[in-house]
Structure formats: structure tokens, C-alpha cells
């Protein structure tokens, strides 16, 4: 069964080596390029701190560091979680 808690974004890193072009014709190398990101989220369950890394696809809005996000975790294994 899944439970819900709040976590905070600790770090955001851009995967610059995985460029996705959004324009068919470009003027420069980064014209129309979007990149996927990796979020590192810290959350607590029963007084124990967990850190989850989450891959965010290119083009999705990227939360800023310090932003609170919703985390769904399994009651039996709180280390296994996903972000909403």
C-alpha cells in the first residue's frame, strides 16, 4: 500500500549530453534544444531520512531547489518511492 508525504528538492542537474531538438531547422547548436533533468529529493518517513533521485523528461517543468514536492512511498519499503 502506498502512503504520501512531502519532500524537498535538494539538487537539480541538467543532462547536457542528452539534447532534444524541438525545431526542424536551427540557426545555432543550442537553438530550440531542451534537456532532461535529474532531481534529488529528500523526504522523511517515521523520523528516517531518505533521498530519491528522479529522472525528469525533456520539456517538463523543472522545480527549483528548495521546492516542496509530493512523494508516494510504499509502507513496507519507504526507500521505494515515486514523485507526483
Order of alpha helices (4+ residues) and beta strands (2+ residues): beta-beta-beta-beta-beta
